[in-house]
Amino acid sequence: MLEVSSLTAWYHKATVLTDVNVRVREGSFVAIIGPNGAGKTTLLRSIVNLHEKKSGRIELGGVDITRDPAHRIVRKDVAYVPDYRGILRTLTVKENLLLVRDRYGKASEFREAVDDILQRFPHLKGRYNQLASLMSGGEQQMLAIARALLLKPRILLIDEPSIGLAPLLVKEIFLHLSGLIRQGMSVLMVEQNIVRSLEASDYCYVIEKGRVVLEGESRLLSERDDLQEKYFGKTAG
């Protein structure tokens, strides 16, 4: 589905990523974990070409998209939810969802898609005409994911979905993401919550100082008691 090969990226003269290789198979959930400043966000931004200073190769379904502009990549069934969520807080839930209306040929098709999304995210149904700025952080994250899903992506890229959320909402968000895999979608997630990431994902990459320092099946990595202490400098407690 997605293959990142020998990706190197930099800001000005500072190298942020060095020779990073990541693969996401169709219908899989892949997590990217690592400490702050490791280059995780830069990786996602490079994939969708919002970070231009890079070298390497990025393929989607075997097709080279390395130099494609972001708006064309989205048209190739890729959805991206940034760490700041990317919703428009001065608009209502309904108006935020309408931003992707042009992906549908008929108005009836869009209405059906929105109805389906509101069934998946009942919190949003009760806030449909409410300003996004008045919703909780968890509800805003759900709105960001819901709008991304309306793009009908084959793969969802999502950055730090748990940031700033209460534990119960984090659990709910991860359940939603896991549910997408059962429906055949692929997910590439950047996250700092090691436990949740390893529980939800099939495969995991650990990035430290811009390099992949460890990778493997999530169930096997979850058995490593030293993982958090070794790569994050603290114990799991």
C-alpha positions in Angstrom: 0.0 0.0 0.0 2.7 2.5 1.1 6.5 2.2 0.9 9.0 4.8 2.1 12.5 4.1 0.9 15.7 5.8 2.1 13.9 8.9 3.2 16.2 11.7 4.4 14.7 15.1 5.4 16.1 18.3 6.8 15.1 21.8 8.0 17.6 24.4 6.7 20.9 22.6 7.4 19.8 20.3 10.1 19.0 16.7 9.2 15.7 15.5 10.8 15.4 12.1 9.2 18.2 9.8 7.9 17.7 6.9 5.5 14.2 5.9 6.9 12.4 2.9 5.5 8.8 2.2 6.3 6.3 -0.1 4.8 2.5 -0.3 5.3 0.8 -3.4 3.9 -2.8 -3.2 2.7 -5.3 -3.6 5.5 -2.6 -3.2 8.2 -2.2 -0.9 11.2 1.4 0.4 11.5 2.6 2.6 14.4 5.5 4.9 14.5 6.7 5.6 18.0 9.5 7.7 19.5 10.4 10.5 21.8 9.7 14.2 21.1 11.8 15.6 18.3 12.6 12.2 16.8 11.2 13.2 13.4 7.9 11.3 13.5 5.8 14.3 12.3 8.3 15.1 9.6 7.9 11.6 8.3 4.2 12.0 7.8 4.5 15.4 6.4 7.1 14.2 3.9 4.8 11.4 2.8 2.0 13.8 1.8 4.6 16.3 0.5 4.0 19.1 3.1 7.7 18.9 3.9 9.6 19.6 0.7 13.2 19.3 1.8 13.8 15.6 1.4 15.3 12.9 -0.6 14.4 9.2 -1.1 11.4 7.6 -2.6 7.7 7.3 -1.6 5.4 4.8 -3.4 1.7 4.4 -3.0 0.4 1.1 -4.5 3.7 0.8 -6.4 3.3 4.3 -8.0 6.0 6.9 -7.2 4.4 9.9 -5.4 7.6 11.4 -4.1 7.2 14.7 -6.0 3.4 14.8 -6.2 1.9 17.9 -4.6 -0.2 17.4 -1.5 -3.6 18.0 -3.2 -2.9 15.3 -5.8 -1.8 12.8 -3.1 -5.1 13.3 -1.3 -6.9 12.6 -4.6 -5.1 9.2 -4.6 -7.0 8.0 -1.6 -4.7 9.2 1.1 -6.1 11.1 4.2 -3.9 12.9 6.7 -4.9 14.1 10.2 -2.1 16.3 11.6 -1.2 16.6 15.2 -3.1 19.9 15.5 -6.1 18.1 14.0 -6.6 20.6 11.1 -10.3 21.3 11.7 -11.6 24.9 11.3 -12.7 25.9 14.8 -14.8 28.8 13.6 -17.0 26.5 11.6 -19.6 24.0 12.9 -19.3 20.3 12.7 -21.6 20.3 9.7 -19.5 23.0 7.9 -16.2 21.2 8.6 -17.6 18.0 7.0 -18.9 20.0 4.0 -15.3 20.9 3.2 -14.9 17.5 1.5 -18.2 17.6 -0.4 -16.5 17.8 -3.8 -15.3 14.2 -3.4 -18.9 13.1 -4.2 -20.7 13.3 -7.4 -24.2 13.4 -6.1 -25.5 15.3 -3.1 -27.4 12.2 -2.0 -24.2 10.2 -1.9 -22.6 12.7 0.3 -25.6 12.8 2.7 -25.5 9.0 3.0 -21.7 9.1 3.7 -22.3 11.8 6.4 -25.1 9.8 8.0 -22.8 6.8 8.1 -20.0 8.8 9.7 -22.4 10.2 12.4 -23.4 6.7 13.2 -19.8 5.8 13.8 -19.2 9.0 15.9 -22.4 9.6 17.8 -20.7 12.3 19.8 -20.7 14.4 16.6 -24.3 13.8 15.9 -25.3 15.7 19.0 -22.9 18.5 18.1 -23.8 18.7 14.4 -24.6 22.4 14.4 -22.2 23.4 17.1 -19.0 25.4 16.6 -15.9 23.1 16.7 -14.2 25.6 19.1 -16.9 24.8 21.7 -16.2 21.0 21.6 -13.9 19.0 23.8 -10.5 17.9 22.6 -11.7 14.4 22.1 -14.7 15.5 20.1 -12.5 17.7 17.9 -10.2 14.7 17.3 -13.2 12.6 16.3 -14.3 15.4 13.9 -10.8 15.4 12.3 -10.9 11.7 11.8 -14.5 11.8 10.5 -13.7 14.4 8.0 -10.7 12.4 6.8 -12.8 9.3 6.4 -15.3 11.2 4.2 -12.4 11.4 1.7 -12.9 7.7 1.3 -9.2 6.9 1.7 -7.4 3.6 1.3 -4.9 4.7 3.9 -5.2 7.1 6.8 -2.1 8.9 8.2 -2.7 10.2 11.7 -0.4 12.1 13.9 -0.6 11.9 17.7 -4.3 11.1 18.0 -4.1 10.8 21.8 -2.4 14.1 22.5 -4.1 16.1 25.2 -7.0 13.7 25.6 -8.4 12.0 28.8 -7.7 8.2 29.0 -11.3 7.2 28.3 -11.3 9.3 25.1 -7.9 7.9 24.1 -9.4 4.4 24.4 -12.4 5.3 22.3 -10.2 6.9 19.5 -8.0 3.8 19.3 -11.1 1.6 19.1 -12.3 3.7 16.1 -8.9 3.3 14.5 -8.7 -0.4 15.0 -12.2 -0.7 13.6 -11.0 0.9 10.3 -8.6 -2.0 9.8 -11.5 -4.5 10.1 -13.1 -2.6 7.2 -10.1 -3.0 5.0 -8.4 0.4 5.4 -4.7 0.8 6.2 -3.5 3.1 9.0 -0.1 4.7 9.6 -0.1 6.3 13.0 2.5 8.5 14.8 2.1 8.2 18.6 4.0 8.6 21.9 1.7 6.3 23.9 3.7 3.1 23.6 1.2 0.8 25.3 -1.8 1.9 23.3 0.3 1.9 20.1 1.5 -1.7 20.6 -2.0 -2.9 21.6 -3.7 -1.4 18.5 -1.1 -1.9 15.7 0.1 -4.9 13.8 3.6 -3.6 13.2 5.7 -0.9 14.8 8.7 1.2 14.0 10.7 3.0 16.7 12.3 6.3 15.6 15.0 7.9 17.6 17.1 11.0 16.5 15.7 10.7 13.0 16.6 7.0 12.4 14.6 3.8 12.7 16.3 2.0 15.6 13.9 -0.9 16.0 11.0 -2.5 14.1 8.9 -5.6 14.4 5.5 -7.1 15.0 3.8 -5.1 17.7 2.9 -8.2 19.8 6.6 -9.2 20.0 7.7 -5.7 20.8 5.1 -5.4 23.6 6.9 -8.3 25.4 10.0 -6.2 25.7 10.0 -4.7 29.2 13.1 -2.6 28.3 11.6 -0.8 25.3 10.4 2.3 26.9 13.4 2.7 29.2 15.9 2.0 26.4 14.5 4.3 23.7 12.6 6.8 25.8 14.9 7.3 28.8 12.3 6.4 31.4 10.5 3.4 32.9 7.0 2.3 31.9 5.4 3.2 35.2 
